[in-house]
Amino acid sequence: MGHGRRVILTRPSSDSQAWVSGLQAAGCQVLHWPLIEIAPVHHPALLHDLVTNAATSQAIMFVSRNAVTHAFAAGLGFDPHSGTRYWATGPGTQQALLEKGVFAERIDAPSADAAQFDTEALWQLVKHRLHADQQVLILRGADADQSESAIEGVGRDWLMQQLQQAGVPVTTLAVYQRVCPRWDDAQRTSATTASTDGSVWVFTSSQALAHLKQLLPSVKWDAAMAIATHDRIAQAATQMGMGKLVVCKPVWKAVLSSLESLT
């Protein structure tokens, strides 16, 4: 089904193996060029803040698989006897929670056949079971250069607004940081070529687009082809001038199906 299409995955390395394997098995030529590197947060109070806030939260939202990995690595544990709910917006994050021992019945996440995996879909699941005046803890990533894209934060900010309007206090903690990779001249040349040679770029984060612009500030993207896994990411790609662009769900099979729309 991939028909030898050259696909460039920009997801962090920790999130990409299933995508690489699936697309390769379908006949795609896959290049993995992570545009976000994930690093731990070195904060002496992180463990204390995690444990203290988790103990008083009615729900803990993990914005990504990396949030799960780094929160548990920092000392967060799963208490089977508490009533805390665990929120995830996508199947990857949900699977990461299961792998850490969180009971499936304690996880709230959009179903596998949901139209989209995002905070809006999650909100429809959880809004009727919230308790006012009992906090929700959001575990997220921070950008090393402190220049998070406005679009990247829209989903989380939207959810925070819904919670606050419902009388629910919100606490956020950064449990990992997102870093722009360092590219040598050869990598920059290859990426510049891929902006015009028919390669299909796959973007699962608007921060990846911001990093790409930072790495290749003079490249024009009007001849490039791209797949974005959310409308907000597509908005960032459009602002960058991406030529041909389609939007699909953030699962590799949806990416594979979307390749047929790009010729």
RAUR-V799549 format. One record per residue. SS is DSSP state (A for helix, B for strand, O for the rest). PHI is phi in degrees with one decimal (* if undefined). D_CENTER is the distance of its C-alpha to the mean C-alpha in Angstrom with 2 decimals. Layout:
ss->SS phi->PHI d_center->D_CENTER
ss->SS phi->PHI d_center->D_CENTER
This chain:
ss->O phi->* d_center->25.86
ss->O phi->-74.6 d_center->23.98
ss->O phi->51.7 d_center->27.43
ss->O phi->74.2 d_center->26.63
ss->O phi->-61.0 d_center->24.05
ss->B phi->-89.4 d_center->22.45
ss->B phi->-116.5 d_center->18.66
ss->B phi->-109.4 d_center->16.57
ss->B phi->-90.4 d_center->13.14
ss->O phi->-113.4 d_center->11.17
ss->O phi->-66.7 d_center->8.29
ss->O phi->-58.2 d_center->9.13
ss->A phi->-55.7 d_center->12.20
ss->A phi->-67.4 d_center->11.30
ss->A phi->-108.0 d_center->8.89
ss->O phi->-110.6 d_center->11.32
ss->A phi->-59.7 d_center->14.71
ss->A phi->-64.1 d_center->14.86
ss->A phi->-67.4 d_center->13.76
ss->A phi->-59.7 d_center->16.35
ss->A phi->-63.0 d_center->18.95
ss->A phi->-64.7 d_center->18.63
ss->A phi->-69.6 d_center->18.87
ss->A phi->-64.4 d_center->21.65
ss->A phi->-63.5 d_center->23.51
ss->O phi->-85.8 d_center->23.46
ss->O phi->100.2 d_center->25.19
ss->O phi->-86.3 d_center->22.63
ss->B phi->-90.5 d_center->23.08
ss->B phi->-105.6 d_center->19.70
ss->B phi->-111.0 d_center->19.03
ss->B phi->-105.8 d_center->16.11
ss->O phi->-118.6 d_center->15.69
ss->O phi->-58.7 d_center->12.63
ss->O phi->-100.0 d_center->12.17
ss->O phi->-134.9 d_center->10.30
ss->B phi->-101.4 d_center->12.30
ss->B phi->-104.1 d_center->11.57
ss->B phi->-136.0 d_center->14.69
ss->B phi->-69.7 d_center->16.15
ss->O phi->-93.3 d_center->17.41
ss->O phi->-98.1 d_center->21.19
ss->O phi->-134.7 d_center->22.50
ss->O phi->-62.0 d_center->25.70
ss->O phi->-96.9 d_center->25.13
ss->A phi->-60.7 d_center->21.64
ss->A phi->-60.2 d_center->23.17
ss->A phi->-60.3 d_center->25.60
ss->A phi->-64.2 d_center->23.14
ss->A phi->-62.1 d_center->20.86
ss->A phi->-64.7 d_center->23.89
ss->A phi->-63.8 d_center->25.67
ss->A phi->-72.4 d_center->22.98
ss->A phi->-62.5 d_center->21.86
ss->A phi->-67.9 d_center->25.54
ss->O phi->-111.7 d_center->25.97
ss->O phi->-103.7 d_center->22.86
ss->O phi->-76.9 d_center->23.13
ss->B phi->-154.3 d_center->19.43
ss->B phi->-121.4 d_center->16.52
ss->B phi->-100.0 d_center->13.02
ss->B phi->-107.4 d_center->10.18
ss->O phi->-76.7 d_center->6.90
ss->O phi->-164.7 d_center->5.29
ss->A phi->-58.3 d_center->7.76
ss->A phi->-63.4 d_center->8.49
ss->A phi->-62.8 d_center->9.63
ss->A phi->-63.7 d_center->11.88
ss->A phi->-56.2 d_center->13.20
ss->A phi->-78.8 d_center->14.14
ss->A phi->-66.4 d_center->15.46
ss->A phi->-70.6 d_center->17.70
ss->A phi->-64.9 d_center->18.70
ss->O phi->-80.5 d_center->19.79
ss->O phi->125.5 d_center->21.97
ss->O phi->-65.5 d_center->20.38
ss->O phi->-123.6 d_center->22.22
ss->O phi->-102.7 d_center->22.45
ss->O phi->-101.2 d_center->25.68
ss->O phi->-67.7 d_center->26.88
ss->O phi->-97.8 d_center->29.53
ss->O phi->-86.7 d_center->27.55
ss->O phi->-101.1 d_center->26.35
ss->O phi->-61.9 d_center->22.89
ss->B phi->-93.5 d_center->20.20
ss->B phi->-119.7 d_center->16.71
ss->B phi->-104.1 d_center->14.00
ss->B phi->-142.4 d_center->10.80
ss->O phi->-98.1 d_center->9.14
ss->O phi->-149.0 d_center->8.78
ss->A phi->-65.2 d_center->11.14
ss->A phi->-65.3 d_center->9.37
ss->A phi->-67.3 d_center->9.05
ss->A phi->-60.8 d_center->12.47
ss->A phi->-64.3 d_center->13.93
ss->A phi->-62.4 d_center->13.07
ss->A phi->-65.0 d_center->14.95
ss->A phi->-60.5 d_center->17.74
ss->A phi->-66.6 d_center->18.10
ss->O phi->-88.1 d_center->18.68
ss->O phi->95.6 d_center->21.44
ss->O phi->-71.3 d_center->20.18
ss->O phi->-65.6 d_center->22.37
ss->A phi->-58.3 d_center->20.93
ss->A phi->-72.3 d_center->23.04
ss->A phi->-98.5 d_center->21.41
ss->B phi->-102.9 d_center->17.85
ss->B phi->-110.1 d_center->16.93
ss->O phi->-157.9 d_center->14.30
ss->O phi->-57.1 d_center->14.75
ss->O phi->-67.4 d_center->17.04
ss->O phi->-60.8 d_center->16.36
ss->O phi->-101.1 d_center->18.33
ss->O phi->-63.7 d_center->16.73
ss->O phi->-64.1 d_center->16.68
ss->O phi->-153.0 d_center->13.04
ss->O phi->-107.4 d_center->10.17
ss->O phi->-157.5 d_center->9.59
ss->A phi->-66.6 d_center->11.43
ss->A phi->-64.0 d_center->14.56
ss->A phi->-65.8 d_center->14.87
ss->A phi->-62.6 d_center->14.39
ss->A phi->-58.8 d_center->16.97
ss->A phi->-62.0 d_center->19.48
ss->A phi->-81.1 d_center->19.49
ss->A phi->-107.0 d_center->20.00
ss->A phi->-64.2 d_center->21.96
ss->A phi->-88.2 d_center->25.33
ss->A phi->-115.0 d_center->25.23
ss->O phi->-80.9 d_center->24.47
ss->O phi->-112.4 d_center->27.23
ss->O phi->-62.6 d_center->28.00
ss->O phi->72.2 d_center->28.55
ss->O phi->-118.7 d_center->26.44
ss->O phi->-71.7 d_center->23.23
ss->B phi->-112.5 d_center->19.58
ss->B phi->-102.3 d_center->17.61
ss->B phi->-107.9 d_center->14.00
ss->B phi->-104.5 d_center->12.45
ss->B phi->-139.9 d_center->9.87
ss->B phi->-104.8 d_center->9.66
ss->B phi->-117.8 d_center->12.36
ss->B phi->-89.6 d_center->13.11
ss->O phi->-59.6 d_center->16.16
ss->O phi->-93.6 d_center->17.97
ss->O phi->59.4 d_center->17.42
ss->O phi->-124.0 d_center->16.65
ss->O phi->-55.5 d_center->13.30
ss->O phi->-58.8 d_center->13.16
ss->O phi->-61.6 d_center->14.62
ss->O phi->-66.5 d_center->12.58
ss->O phi->-59.0 d_center->9.21
ss->O phi->-87.9 d_center->10.92
ss->A phi->-60.0 d_center->12.62
ss->A phi->-60.7 d_center->10.84
ss->A phi->-66.0 d_center->11.23
ss->A phi->-63.2 d_center->14.64
ss->A phi->-60.9 d_center->15.68
ss->A phi->-63.9 d_center->15.24
ss->A phi->-60.1 d_center->17.14
ss->A phi->-64.5 d_center->19.80
ss->A phi->-62.7 d_center->20.31
ss->A phi->-64.1 d_center->20.73
ss->A phi->-65.4 d_center->23.08
ss->A phi->-66.4 d_center->25.06
ss->O phi->-87.1 d_center->25.56
ss->O phi->81.6 d_center->27.00
ss->O phi->-100.2 d_center->24.25
ss->O phi->-69.3 d_center->23.70
ss->B phi->-125.5 d_center->20.22
ss->B phi->-121.3 d_center->19.52
ss->B phi->-115.9 d_center->16.40
ss->B phi->-133.4 d_center->16.15
ss->B phi->-87.1 d_center->14.16
ss->B phi->-110.7 d_center->14.09
ss->B phi->-154.4 d_center->12.62
ss->B phi->-127.3 d_center->12.58
ss->B phi->-104.5 d_center->10.89
ss->B phi->-121.2 d_center->13.82
ss->O phi->-71.2 d_center->14.97
ss->O phi->-68.8 d_center->16.62
ss->O phi->-103.4 d_center->20.36
ss->O phi->-111.1 d_center->21.83
ss->O phi->-86.0 d_center->25.51
ss->A phi->-62.0 d_center->27.74
ss->A phi->-64.5 d_center->27.48
ss->A phi->-66.0 d_center->23.70
ss->A phi->-63.3 d_center->24.01
ss->A phi->-65.6 d_center->26.80
ss->A phi->-62.0 d_center->24.96
ss->A phi->-68.2 d_center->21.98
ss->A phi->-63.3 d_center->24.54
ss->A phi->-60.7 d_center->26.33
ss->O phi->-70.4 d_center->23.25
ss->O phi->-79.1 d_center->23.02
ss->O phi->-135.2 d_center->26.26
ss->O phi->-98.0 d_center->26.98
ss->O phi->92.5 d_center->25.26
ss->O phi->-62.9 d_center->22.15
ss->B phi->-108.9 d_center->19.09
ss->B phi->-84.6 d_center->15.95
ss->B phi->-115.5 d_center->12.63
ss->B phi->-114.3 d_center->9.83
ss->O phi->-112.0 d_center->6.25
ss->O phi->-155.9 d_center->5.79
ss->A phi->-72.3 d_center->9.07
ss->A phi->-66.9 d_center->9.35
ss->A phi->-61.2 d_center->9.96
ss->A phi->-65.1 d_center->12.64
ss->A phi->-62.5 d_center->14.07
ss->A phi->-68.1 d_center->14.50
ss->A phi->-62.5 d_center->16.10
ss->A phi->-64.3 d_center->18.43
ss->A phi->-67.1 d_center->19.27
ss->A phi->-75.6 d_center->20.14
ss->O phi->-128.3 d_center->22.10
ss->O phi->-65.6 d_center->23.45
ss->O phi->-99.9 d_center->26.39
ss->O phi->-77.1 d_center->24.94
ss->O phi->-99.6 d_center->25.22
ss->O phi->-108.8 d_center->22.74
ss->O phi->-69.3 d_center->25.01
ss->O phi->-101.6 d_center->25.78
ss->O phi->-83.5 d_center->22.28
ss->B phi->-117.7 d_center->20.59
ss->B phi->-147.7 d_center->16.91
ss->B phi->-120.4 d_center->14.58
ss->B phi->-114.5 d_center->11.69
ss->O phi->-98.5 d_center->9.54
ss->O phi->-164.3 d_center->10.14
ss->A phi->-60.5 d_center->13.23
ss->A phi->-67.1 d_center->11.86
ss->A phi->-69.6 d_center->10.44
ss->A phi->-61.4 d_center->13.84
ss->A phi->-61.6 d_center->15.58
ss->A phi->-65.0 d_center->14.45
ss->A phi->-65.6 d_center->15.54
ss->A phi->-64.0 d_center->18.74
ss->A phi->-64.2 d_center->19.44
ss->A phi->-80.2 d_center->19.30
ss->O phi->95.1 d_center->21.82
ss->O phi->-57.2 d_center->20.20
ss->O phi->-69.8 d_center->23.12
ss->B phi->-106.9 d_center->22.12
ss->B phi->-146.3 d_center->18.85
ss->B phi->-127.8 d_center->17.78
ss->B phi->-119.1 d_center->14.97
ss->O phi->-146.9 d_center->14.00
ss->O phi->-67.2 d_center->11.96
ss->O phi->-82.3 d_center->8.89
ss->O phi->-135.5 d_center->11.48
ss->A phi->-64.8 d_center->13.67
ss->A phi->-66.2 d_center->16.82
ss->A phi->-68.8 d_center->15.84
ss->A phi->-60.8 d_center->15.15
ss->A phi->-58.9 d_center->18.55
ss->A phi->-63.7 d_center->20.26
ss->A phi->-71.8 d_center->19.04
ss->A phi->-58.6 d_center->20.68
ss->A phi->-67.8 d_center->24.00
ss->A phi->-83.0 d_center->23.37
ss->O phi->-111.5 d_center->23.22
ss->O phi->-133.4 d_center->26.67
